[in-house]
Amino acid sequence: MAARNTVKKPETPLGLTRRARKMVRLLETGYPDAHCELDFTNPLELLVAVVLSAQTTDVRVNQVTPALFQRYRKAADYASADRTELEEHIRPTGFYRNKATSLIGLGSALVERFGGEVPGKLADLVTLPGVGRKTANVVLGDAFGVPGITVDTHFGRLVRRWGWTEEEDPVKVEHAVGKLVERRDWTLLSHRTIFHGRRVCHARTPACGACFLAPQCPSYGIGQVDPVKAEKLVKGEEAPHLIALAERVRSGEKLA
């Protein structure tokens, strides 16, 4: 039996907040080990990896960065990099000329203005070449432990489907979600939402019939609702766990 949509319209601001926070708890159940899928060991490596991740996959970036990080260990190494050599290192990530320009400028800015260290404040990070709020929030949350909401394409798509906001602008989405969710949950919510977007709530055909969030989702039904067919759409090593959760929800069990 398909999960029943229990969301009623119109929804009060208080009702929306309560539903959003329940979904936060459910996402924790679904993705207890969610994390940044870029490999790094320090703030500079994470910053570089996020810059490289534009218009490509985390998997592709992780294939490139081991050799890159071995060759360029400090901000000064990027600042003084030979452009041709740097471009060859990062060529597989695409748009390598623009990215090389960003990395060289990034290294120079860190050396000239921050003593070669990655700053731990949003206002400083967004002044760096190639660094916007999305990149800054990833670095703050995962390298410095400062809560931040990362609005990538998955995150924006899902929170709009969930009815948390109708905003399209990433900054407005960030602020709208920040008002609904407790600050301490921002970083992990970002990762868990991105995980869910990559594994279940796909852009073209969401696996609605195999989604443990179905009863709380006002967009339930825009994708495949047949459980058997939907389960085939679920991706990732967590698929058995996610499918089991959806089955429990369909049986009427409350997960949170």
Backbone as JSON, one array per atom type, in Angstrom:
{
  "sequence": "MAARNTVKKPETPLGLTRRARKMVRLLETGYPDAHCELDFTNPLELLVAVVLSAQTTDVRVNQVTPALFQRYRKAADYASADRTELEEHIRPTGFYRNKATSLIGLGSALVERFGGEVPGKLADLVTLPGVGRKTANVVLGDAFGVPGITVDTHFGRLVRRWGWTEEEDPVKVEHAVGKLVERRDWTLLSHRTIFHGRRVCHARTPACGACFLAPQCPSYGIGQVDPVKAEKLVKGEEAPHLIALAERVRSGEKLA",
  "N": [[0.85, -1.19, 0.0], [0.58, 2.2, -0.83], [2.3, 4.93, 0.73], [0.48, 7.21, 2.73], [-0.29, 10.53, 2.13], [-0.12, 12.89, 4.56], [-0.03, 15.58, 4.83], [-1.64, 18.67, 5.15], [-3.34, 21.34, 3.53], [-4.29, 24.79, 3.85], [-1.02, 25.27, 5.3], [0.0, 26.16, 8.51], [2.48, 28.53, 9.77], [3.59, 27.51, 12.15], [2.87, 24.85, 11.94], [4.34, 24.14, 9.67], [6.95, 24.46, 10.62], [7.03, 22.48, 12.6], [6.62, 20.19, 11.04], [8.85, 20.3, 9.35], [10.93, 19.96, 11.22], [10.37, 17.44, 12.14], [10.92, 16.01, 9.84], [13.62, 16.47, 9.7], [14.48, 14.89, 11.83], [13.72, 12.39, 10.85], [15.38, 12.2, 8.61], [17.79, 11.95, 9.88], [17.52, 9.39, 10.91], [17.41, 8.01, 8.54], [19.86, 8.6, 7.32], [22.25, 8.23, 9.1], [25.0, 8.31, 8.96], [25.72, 10.3, 7.21], [27.8, 12.53, 5.38], [30.33, 14.88, 4.27], [31.13, 14.23, 0.97], [33.47, 14.67, -0.29], [36.96, 14.11, -0.29], [39.3, 15.01, 2.17], [41.84, 16.46, 4.33], [42.38, 18.75, 5.7], [41.46, 22.27, 6.17], [42.3, 23.76, 3.85], [42.56, 21.82, 1.84], [39.9, 20.95, 1.67], [38.64, 23.3, 0.84], [39.82, 23.71, -1.7], [38.95, 21.35, -2.95], [36.17, 21.73, -3.01], [35.96, 23.94, -4.68], [36.85, 22.74, -7.03], [34.78, 20.97, -7.45], [32.69, 22.1, -8.82], [30.35, 21.78, -11.4], [30.94, 19.09, -11.8], [31.39, 15.7, -10.55], [31.6, 14.54, -7.13], [32.99, 12.17, -6.94], [34.68, 12.23, -9.18], [36.28, 14.42, -8.5], [37.53, 13.42, -6.21], [39.15, 11.55, -7.36], [41.09, 13.03, -8.52], [42.26, 14.68, -6.57], [44.16, 13.4, -4.71], [46.81, 13.27, -5.92], [47.03, 15.95, -6.54], [46.95, 17.23, -4.01], [49.24, 16.21, -2.95], [51.16, 17.44, -4.45], [50.64, 20.19, -4.17], [50.74, 21.62, -1.27], [50.44, 23.81, 0.42], [48.94, 27.1, 0.72], [50.62, 28.9, -0.51], [51.8, 27.33, -2.45], [49.86, 27.03, -4.39], [49.58, 29.7, -5.09], [51.98, 30.24, -6.36], [51.97, 28.51, -8.44], [52.73, 26.81, -11.52], [50.87, 27.52, -14.26], [50.22, 25.84, -16.47], [51.0, 23.3, -15.57], [49.36, 23.02, -13.31], [46.84, 23.09, -14.49], [46.88, 20.69, -15.91], [46.83, 18.85, -13.83], [44.23, 19.17, -12.83], [42.56, 18.87, -14.98], [40.7, 16.66, -15.53], [38.43, 17.39, -14.08], [36.98, 19.19, -15.49], [36.3, 22.4, -17.04], [38.8, 23.4, -16.51], [40.62, 25.49, -16.96], [39.4, 27.85, -15.97], [39.09, 27.01, -13.35], [41.73, 26.67, -12.57], [42.57, 29.3, -12.63], [41.03, 30.29, -10.52], [42.1, 28.8, -8.36], [44.8, 29.62, -8.29], [44.44, 32.34, -7.79], [43.1, 32.09, -5.38], [45.06, 30.94, -3.72], [46.91, 33.05, -3.71], [45.41, 35.12, -2.5], [44.96, 34.03, 0.04], [47.57, 33.92, 1.03], [48.35, 36.62, 0.93], [46.41, 37.98, 2.44], [45.57, 36.46, 4.63], [47.63, 35.2, 5.93], [48.31, 32.8, 4.76], [46.56, 30.94, 5.71], [43.36, 29.3, 5.83], [40.54, 31.22, 6.37], [38.18, 31.21, 9.13], [35.67, 32.36, 8.99], [32.57, 33.32, 7.58], [32.23, 35.83, 6.31], [34.83, 36.44, 5.57], [35.62, 34.26, 3.98], [33.96, 34.41, 1.69], [35.11, 36.42, 0.27], [37.15, 35.42, -1.15], [38.66, 34.32, -4.25], [36.57, 32.51, -6.44], [34.96, 31.52, -4.43], [31.85, 31.18, -3.06], [28.82, 31.57, -1.11], [27.84, 28.96, -0.83], [30.13, 27.3, -1.08], [31.61, 28.38, 1.03], [30.01, 27.73, 3.26], [30.17, 24.95, 3.25], [32.88, 24.58, 3.88], [33.02, 25.87, 6.37], [31.24, 24.3, 7.91], [32.28, 21.65, 7.73], [35.05, 21.74, 8.04], [35.55, 23.5, 10.1], [33.59, 23.18, 11.98], [31.48, 24.94, 12.24], [28.12, 25.67, 12.14], [26.34, 25.46, 9.07], [24.32, 26.01, 6.15], [24.21, 24.32, 3.2], [23.39, 25.09, 0.07], [22.96, 23.39, -2.58], [22.18, 22.06, -5.88], [20.66, 19.74, -5.35], [19.78, 20.14, -2.7], [18.26, 22.53, -2.89], [16.23, 21.7, -4.68], [14.95, 19.64, -3.22], [14.03, 20.87, -0.78], [12.18, 22.62, -1.79], [10.37, 20.84, -2.95], [9.5, 19.66, -0.64], [8.02, 21.65, 0.41], [9.09, 23.52, 2.1], [10.01, 25.96, 1.38], [9.41, 28.35, -1.24], [11.26, 29.69, -2.56], [13.75, 30.39, -5.05], [16.26, 31.48, -5.29], [19.46, 30.77, -4.06], [20.54, 31.96, -1.69], [18.28, 33.04, -0.45], [16.88, 30.68, -0.07], [18.57, 29.43, 1.75], [18.31, 31.14, 3.99], [15.55, 30.91, 4.51], [15.24, 28.17, 5.18], [16.93, 28.12, 7.34], [15.45, 29.44, 9.25], [13.55, 27.6, 9.9], [14.77, 25.35, 10.91], [16.73, 24.13, 13.62], [19.8, 25.7, 14.51], [21.98, 24.07, 15.21], [21.59, 21.84, 13.69], [22.1, 22.42, 11.07], [24.42, 21.83, 9.39], [24.59, 18.95, 9.19], [22.01, 18.46, 8.29], [22.19, 19.53, 5.75], [24.0, 17.72, 4.49], [22.53, 15.32, 4.73], [20.21, 15.88, 3.33], [21.25, 16.26, 0.77], [22.3, 13.7, 0.36], [19.86, 12.3, 0.28], [18.73, 13.39, -1.99], [20.42, 12.41, -3.94], [20.08, 9.7, -3.75], [17.36, 8.91, -3.46], [15.28, 10.93, -3.93], [15.22, 11.79, -6.8], [15.99, 14.02, -9.55], [14.53, 13.72, -12.0], [12.86, 11.36, -11.85], [11.57, 10.76, -8.99], [11.8, 8.39, -6.31], [9.19, 7.89, -5.07], [7.48, 5.89, -4.01], [9.19, 4.41, -2.48], [10.09, 5.89, -0.41], [10.91, 7.03, 2.76], [10.07, 9.4, 3.75], [7.65, 9.99, 2.7], [4.97, 10.32, 3.93], [5.17, 12.88, 4.99], [5.59, 14.54, 2.9], [4.54, 16.96, 0.67], [4.75, 16.74, -2.04], [4.5, 14.16, -2.72], [3.98, 11.61, -5.06], [4.74, 12.75, -7.42], [6.63, 11.3, -8.59], [7.64, 7.87, -9.11], [5.28, 5.8, -7.74], [4.64, 3.18, -7.26], [5.66, 0.69, -5.1], [7.41, -1.52, -5.69], [8.51, -0.88, -8.19], [9.56, 1.6, -7.54], [11.51, 0.98, -5.65], [13.56, 0.01, -7.2], [14.7, 2.25, -8.13], [16.11, 3.4, -6.12], [19.27, 4.4, -5.01], [22.78, 3.77, -4.18], [24.85, 2.56, -1.42], [23.34, 2.51, 0.82], [20.85, 1.67, 0.1], [19.36, -0.82, 0.79], [18.78, -0.33, 3.53], [17.32, 2.09, 3.36], [15.12, 1.3, 1.83], [13.99, -0.56, 3.56], [13.21, 1.11, 5.65], [11.21, 2.61, 4.35], [9.36, 0.59, 3.88], [8.59, 0.02, 6.5], [7.32, 2.4, 7.11], [5.18, 2.32, 5.3], [3.78, 0.28, 6.43], [2.63, 1.48, 8.53], [4.11, 2.18, 10.72], [5.61, 4.53, 12.94], [8.45, 6.44, 12.56], [9.63, 8.58, 13.77]],
  "CA": [[0.0, 0.0, 0.0], [1.39, 3.42, -0.91], [2.26, 5.78, 1.92], [-0.56, 8.21, 2.63], [0.16, 11.9, 2.35], [-0.89, 13.45, 5.66], [0.13, 17.02, 4.86], [-2.86, 19.35, 4.81], [-3.2, 22.73, 3.09], [-3.02, 25.51, 4.0], [-0.21, 24.9, 6.46], [0.4, 27.32, 9.31], [3.92, 28.62, 10.01], [3.96, 26.59, 13.22], [2.76, 23.5, 11.38], [5.47, 23.93, 8.78], [8.15, 24.27, 11.45], [6.96, 21.16, 13.24], [6.81, 19.17, 10.0], [10.25, 20.36, 8.93], [11.8, 19.39, 12.25], [10.14, 15.99, 12.13], [11.64, 15.48, 8.69], [15.03, 16.49, 10.09], [14.71, 13.69, 12.66], [13.62, 11.22, 9.97], [16.59, 12.16, 7.8], [18.85, 11.42, 10.74], [17.3, 7.95, 10.95], [17.72, 7.46, 7.23], [21.26, 8.8, 6.94], [23.0, 8.54, 10.32], [26.42, 8.47, 8.66], [25.89, 11.27, 6.12], [29.0, 13.33, 5.54], [30.83, 15.48, 3.04], [31.66, 13.13, 0.16], [34.78, 15.06, -0.81], [38.04, 13.67, 0.58], [40.2, 16.09, 2.58], [42.42, 16.3, 5.66], [42.52, 20.06, 6.34], [40.59, 23.27, 5.54], [42.73, 24.15, 2.5], [42.2, 20.74, 0.92], [38.45, 20.97, 1.46], [38.32, 24.49, 0.04], [40.22, 23.42, -3.08], [38.07, 20.3, -3.47], [34.85, 22.29, -3.3], [36.12, 24.75, -5.89], [36.96, 21.81, -8.16], [33.56, 20.18, -7.59], [31.71, 22.79, -9.66], [30.05, 21.17, -12.7], [31.43, 17.72, -11.9], [30.97, 14.88, -9.42], [32.55, 14.38, -6.02], [33.81, 11.01, -7.27], [35.73, 12.67, -10.09], [37.2, 15.27, -7.74], [38.32, 12.56, -5.33], [40.14, 10.84, -8.18], [42.11, 14.0, -8.9], [42.89, 15.4, -5.46], [45.34, 12.83, -4.03], [48.04, 13.76, -6.55], [47.04, 17.42, -6.43], [47.3, 17.61, -2.64], [50.63, 15.82, -2.74], [52.0, 18.43, -5.13], [50.34, 21.54, -3.64], [50.45, 21.39, 0.15], [50.16, 25.07, 1.1], [48.35, 28.15, -0.11], [51.7, 29.49, -1.31], [52.07, 26.45, -3.59], [48.89, 27.39, -5.43], [49.87, 31.07, -5.52], [53.16, 30.25, -7.24], [51.86, 27.36, -9.34], [52.83, 26.93, -12.96], [49.49, 27.35, -14.72], [50.09, 24.67, -17.34], [51.09, 22.09, -14.74], [48.16, 22.96, -12.47], [45.72, 22.74, -15.36], [46.95, 19.27, -16.22], [46.4, 18.11, -12.64], [42.79, 19.29, -12.57], [41.84, 18.78, -16.25], [39.55, 15.75, -15.52], [37.25, 17.94, -13.4], [36.29, 20.07, -16.4], [36.47, 23.86, -16.84], [40.07, 23.43, -15.77], [41.29, 26.79, -17.06], [38.77, 28.74, -15.01], [39.37, 26.52, -12.01], [43.13, 26.97, -12.29], [42.61, 30.73, -12.31], [40.49, 30.44, -9.16], [43.02, 28.23, -7.37], [45.96, 30.49, -8.18], [43.98, 33.53, -7.1], [42.77, 31.68, -4.02], [46.32, 30.82, -3.0], [47.48, 34.39, -3.53], [44.61, 35.86, -1.53], [45.2, 33.46, 1.36], [48.91, 34.33, 1.44], [48.44, 38.07, 1.08], [45.46, 38.56, 3.41], [45.26, 35.61, 5.78], [48.82, 34.5, 6.4], [48.37, 31.47, 4.17], [45.59, 30.06, 6.37], [41.97, 29.45, 5.44], [39.8, 31.86, 7.46], [37.04, 30.46, 9.64], [34.48, 33.21, 9.04], [31.86, 33.42, 6.31], [32.5, 37.12, 5.67], [36.17, 36.39, 4.97], [35.68, 33.22, 2.96], [33.29, 34.8, 0.45], [35.92, 37.41, -0.46], [38.2, 34.69, -1.87], [38.32, 33.96, -5.63], [35.9, 31.23, -6.66], [34.27, 31.08, -3.21], [30.57, 31.8, -2.75], [28.24, 31.15, 0.17], [27.74, 27.5, -0.78], [31.46, 26.78, -0.78], [31.98, 28.84, 2.37], [29.27, 26.98, 4.26], [30.74, 23.6, 3.3], [34.15, 24.67, 4.6], [32.74, 26.19, 7.77], [30.6, 23.18, 8.59], [33.03, 20.4, 7.76], [36.44, 21.94, 8.44], [35.64, 24.31, 11.31], [32.52, 22.86, 12.91], [30.54, 26.07, 12.34], [26.91, 25.28, 11.41], [26.06, 26.16, 7.83], [23.41, 25.34, 5.23], [24.79, 24.28, 1.86], [22.3, 25.01, -0.91], [23.32, 22.98, -3.93], [20.98, 21.77, -6.68], [19.86, 18.73, -4.66], [19.16, 20.73, -1.52], [17.21, 23.45, -3.32], [15.14, 20.93, -5.26], [14.22, 18.89, -2.2], [13.29, 21.7, 0.19], [11.0, 23.14, -2.49], [9.41, 19.74, -3.03], [8.96, 19.44, 0.7], [7.19, 22.8, 0.79], [9.74, 24.33, 3.14], [10.14, 27.29, 0.8], [9.19, 28.44, -2.68], [12.35, 30.5, -3.09], [14.68, 29.79, -6.01], [17.59, 32.03, -5.03], [20.1, 29.97, -3.01], [20.69, 32.7, -0.43], [16.95, 33.1, 0.16], [16.57, 29.31, 0.39], [19.39, 29.23, 2.96], [17.71, 31.89, 5.1], [14.23, 30.36, 4.81], [15.43, 26.9, 5.89], [17.56, 28.43, 8.62], [14.41, 29.86, 10.2], [12.73, 26.44, 10.26], [15.57, 24.28, 11.51], [17.66, 24.61, 14.65], [21.13, 25.97, 13.96], [22.89, 22.96, 15.45], [21.31, 20.79, 12.71], [22.27, 22.92, 9.71], [25.44, 21.15, 8.58], [24.2, 17.57, 8.9], [20.82, 18.5, 7.45], [22.66, 19.74, 4.37], [24.53, 16.46, 3.97], [21.47, 14.31, 4.65], [19.32, 16.25, 2.23], [21.98, 15.96, -0.47], [22.28, 12.23, 0.24], [18.52, 11.87, -0.11], [18.53, 13.8, -3.37], [21.22, 11.56, -4.82], [19.72, 8.3, -3.6], [15.93, 8.62, -3.52], [14.46, 11.99, -4.51], [15.93, 12.17, -8.0], [15.44, 15.17, -10.25], [13.55, 13.36, -13.03], [11.87, 10.38, -11.38], [11.76, 10.44, -7.57], [11.32, 7.08, -5.88], [8.18, 8.21, -4.05], [6.95, 4.68, -3.38], [10.2, 3.8, -1.62], [10.64, 7.01, 0.36], [10.44, 7.02, 4.15], [9.54, 10.73, 4.06], [6.42, 10.16, 1.93], [3.82, 10.88, 4.63], [5.39, 14.29, 5.31], [5.98, 15.24, 1.67], [3.4, 17.43, -0.13], [4.98, 16.42, -3.46], [4.39, 12.72, -2.93], [3.2, 11.26, -6.23], [5.3, 13.31, -8.65], [7.53, 10.27, -9.13], [7.14, 6.49, -9.16], [4.65, 5.48, -6.46], [4.59, 1.73, -7.06], [6.81, 0.35, -4.27], [8.34, -2.43, -6.35], [9.23, -0.12, -9.23], [10.3, 2.68, -6.9], [12.68, 0.43, -4.97], [14.62, -0.16, -8.19], [15.28, 3.58, -8.39], [16.92, 3.82, -4.97], [20.69, 4.19, -5.3], [23.74, 3.86, -3.09], [25.03, 1.41, -0.54], [22.31, 2.56, 1.86], [19.56, 1.3, -0.49], [18.57, -1.78, 1.59], [18.33, 0.35, 4.74], [16.3, 3.07, 3.0], [13.93, 0.56, 1.4], [13.4, -1.14, 4.77], [12.52, 2.2, 6.36], [9.99, 2.91, 3.61], [8.42, -0.51, 4.13], [8.06, 0.21, 7.85], [6.38, 3.52, 7.04], [3.97, 1.85, 4.62], [3.03, -0.6, 7.35], [1.99, 2.32, 9.54], [5.02, 2.47, 11.82], [6.13, 5.88, 13.03], [9.89, 6.38, 12.77], [10.06, 9.71, 14.61]],
  "C": [[0.88, 1.24, 0.0], [1.23, 4.23, 0.36], [1.23, 6.89, 1.71], [0.01, 9.58, 2.96], [-0.72, 12.55, 3.42], [-0.77, 14.96, 5.76], [-1.15, 17.69, 4.39], [-2.54, 20.79, 4.42], [-4.43, 23.51, 3.51], [-2.32, 25.11, 5.3], [0.2, 26.15, 7.22], [1.91, 27.37, 9.46], [4.38, 27.66, 11.09], [3.91, 25.15, 12.72], [3.92, 23.17, 10.47], [6.74, 23.69, 9.57], [8.16, 22.9, 12.08], [7.2, 20.05, 12.22], [8.26, 19.13, 9.55], [11.16, 19.7, 9.95], [11.58, 17.9, 12.4], [10.91, 15.36, 10.99], [13.15, 15.49, 8.95], [15.37, 15.24, 10.9], [14.65, 12.43, 11.8], [14.87, 11.08, 9.1], [17.77, 11.63, 8.6], [18.74, 9.9, 10.84], [17.72, 7.32, 9.62], [19.2, 7.52, 6.87], [22.11, 9.16, 8.16], [24.48, 8.81, 10.06], [26.68, 9.46, 7.53], [27.07, 12.19, 6.42], [29.34, 14.0, 4.23], [31.5, 14.38, 2.23], [32.93, 13.52, -0.59], [35.86, 14.65, 0.19], [38.97, 14.84, 0.9], [40.75, 15.8, 3.98], [42.6, 17.63, 6.38], [41.66, 21.07, 5.6], [41.0, 23.65, 4.12], [42.35, 23.07, 1.49], [40.7, 20.74, 0.64], [38.06, 22.15, 0.58], [38.65, 24.26, -1.43], [39.29, 22.39, -3.7], [36.7, 20.84, -3.84], [34.9, 23.17, -4.54], [36.16, 23.85, -7.13], [35.66, 21.06, -8.44], [32.49, 20.84, -8.46], [31.58, 22.08, -11.0], [30.69, 19.79, -12.89], [31.0, 16.96, -10.65], [32.04, 14.83, -8.34], [33.5, 13.21, -6.3], [34.97, 11.43, -8.17], [36.75, 13.55, -9.37], [38.11, 14.42, -6.86], [39.37, 11.73, -6.09], [41.33, 11.74, -8.49], [42.92, 14.52, -7.7], [44.07, 14.71, -4.76], [46.67, 13.32, -4.6], [48.16, 15.26, -6.42], [47.5, 17.85, -5.05], [48.73, 17.22, -2.29], [51.58, 16.87, -3.32], [51.84, 19.83, -4.53], [49.86, 21.4, -2.19], [50.02, 22.64, 0.9], [49.54, 26.06, 0.14], [49.4, 28.76, -1.02], [52.02, 28.64, -2.54], [51.11, 26.74, -4.74], [49.2, 28.79, -5.97], [51.01, 31.11, -6.54], [53.13, 29.14, -8.29], [52.11, 27.72, -10.79], [51.46, 26.58, -13.53], [49.31, 26.07, -15.56], [50.1, 23.37, -16.53], [49.83, 21.92, -13.9], [46.95, 22.54, -13.31], [45.71, 21.26, -15.69], [46.5, 18.41, -15.04], [44.88, 18.06, -12.52], [41.94, 19.13, -13.83], [40.63, 17.85, -16.2], [38.3, 16.32, -14.86], [36.45, 18.88, -14.3], [36.5, 21.55, -16.05], [37.79, 24.16, -16.14], [40.81, 24.75, -15.87], [40.72, 27.78, -16.05], [39.09, 28.32, -13.58], [40.82, 26.78, -11.61], [43.28, 28.44, -11.91], [42.11, 30.97, -10.88], [41.47, 29.95, -8.11], [44.27, 29.08, -7.19], [45.59, 31.77, -7.44], [43.66, 33.26, -5.65], [44.04, 31.59, -3.18], [46.93, 32.18, -2.72], [46.73, 35.18, -2.47], [44.84, 35.35, -0.11], [46.57, 33.9, 1.9], [48.95, 35.82, 1.79], [47.57, 38.61, 2.21], [45.23, 37.74, 4.67], [46.45, 34.77, 6.24], [48.94, 33.09, 5.89], [47.39, 30.48, 4.77], [44.18, 30.33, 5.85], [41.2, 30.08, 6.59], [38.58, 31.06, 7.87], [35.79, 31.28, 9.78], [33.88, 33.35, 7.65], [32.22, 34.7, 5.57], [33.86, 37.15, 5.01], [36.23, 35.4, 3.82], [35.08, 33.68, 1.63], [34.05, 35.88, -0.32], [37.0, 36.73, -1.3], [37.75, 34.33, -3.28], [37.68, 32.58, -5.73], [35.11, 30.71, -5.48], [32.99, 31.88, -2.99], [30.05, 31.26, -1.43], [28.16, 29.63, 0.28], [29.07, 26.88, -0.39], [31.86, 27.14, 0.64], [31.28, 28.03, 3.45], [29.75, 25.54, 4.37], [32.01, 23.61, 4.14], [33.92, 24.94, 6.08], [32.19, 24.98, 8.52], [31.49, 21.98, 8.77], [34.48, 20.55, 8.18], [36.56, 22.68, 9.77], [34.55, 24.01, 12.33], [31.55, 23.99, 13.17], [29.3, 25.73, 11.53], [26.68, 26.13, 10.16], [25.14, 25.34, 6.95], [23.97, 25.45, 3.82], [23.68, 24.07, 0.84], [22.87, 24.68, -2.29], [22.04, 22.62, -4.68], [20.07, 20.75, -6.0], [19.09, 19.36, -3.51], [18.0, 21.65, -1.92], [16.0, 22.72, -3.87], [14.3, 20.27, -4.18], [13.43, 19.79, -1.24], [12.09, 22.38, -0.48], [9.95, 22.06, -2.64], [8.74, 19.49, -1.68], [8.06, 20.58, 1.17], [7.79, 23.64, 1.9], [9.9, 25.77, 2.68], [9.79, 27.22, -0.68], [10.3, 29.23, -3.34], [13.23, 29.71, -4.04], [16.11, 30.25, -5.76], [18.25, 31.29, -3.87], [20.24, 30.68, -1.66], [19.35, 32.79, 0.3], [16.51, 31.73, 0.67], [17.3, 29.05, 1.71], [18.74, 29.91, 4.16], [16.35, 31.32, 5.5], [14.34, 29.06, 5.6], [16.04, 27.15, 7.26], [16.56, 28.86, 9.69], [13.57, 28.67, 10.69], [13.48, 25.44, 11.14], [16.55, 24.85, 12.53], [19.08, 24.68, 14.1], [22.08, 24.79, 14.1], [22.73, 21.86, 14.4], [21.68, 21.18, 11.29], [23.24, 22.1, 8.86], [25.02, 19.73, 8.21], [22.92, 17.51, 8.08], [21.22, 18.67, 5.99], [23.15, 18.44, 3.77], [23.42, 15.43, 3.77], [20.49, 14.61, 3.53], [19.97, 15.95, 0.89], [22.04, 14.46, -0.7], [20.93, 11.76, -0.29], [18.24, 12.23, -1.56], [19.27, 12.93, -4.36], [20.73, 10.11, -4.81], [18.24, 8.0, -3.83], [15.14, 9.68, -4.31], [15.14, 12.59, -5.74], [15.23, 13.31, -8.73], [14.31, 14.78, -11.21], [12.46, 12.42, -12.52], [12.14, 10.02, -9.93], [11.17, 9.07, -7.25], [10.3, 7.25, -4.75], [7.69, 6.98, -3.29], [7.93, 3.96, -2.49], [10.87, 4.86, -0.76], [10.05, 7.04, 1.76], [9.91, 8.39, 4.59], [8.16, 10.97, 3.43], [5.26, 10.77, 2.7], [3.95, 12.37, 4.96], [5.62, 15.14, 4.07], [4.75, 15.66, 0.85], [3.56, 17.15, -1.62], [4.9, 14.93, -3.73], [3.5, 12.45, -4.14], [3.75, 11.84, -7.52], [6.25, 12.31, -9.33], [6.84, 8.91, -9.17], [6.58, 6.11, -7.79], [4.54, 3.98, -6.22], [5.83, 1.29, -6.29], [7.85, -0.52, -4.96], [9.17, -1.7, -7.39], [10.1, 0.97, -8.59], [11.58, 2.17, -6.23], [13.86, 0.25, -5.93], [15.32, 1.15, -8.51], [16.19, 4.05, -7.28], [18.38, 3.45, -5.21], [21.53, 4.18, -4.04], [23.79, 2.63, -2.22], [24.01, 1.38, 0.58], [20.96, 2.05, 1.37], [18.76, 0.28, 0.34], [17.98, -1.15, 2.85], [17.19, 1.31, 4.44], [15.01, 2.39, 2.58], [13.22, -0.06, 2.6], [12.64, -0.09, 5.56], [11.19, 2.54, 5.68], [8.94, 1.83, 3.83], [7.79, -0.38, 5.51], [7.04, 1.34, 7.87], [5.07, 3.1, 6.39], [3.12, 0.95, 5.52], [2.37, 0.18, 8.48], [2.88, 2.65, 10.73], [5.51, 3.9, 11.77], [7.63, 5.8, 13.38], [10.41, 7.5, 13.67], [8.84, 10.49, 15.07]]
}
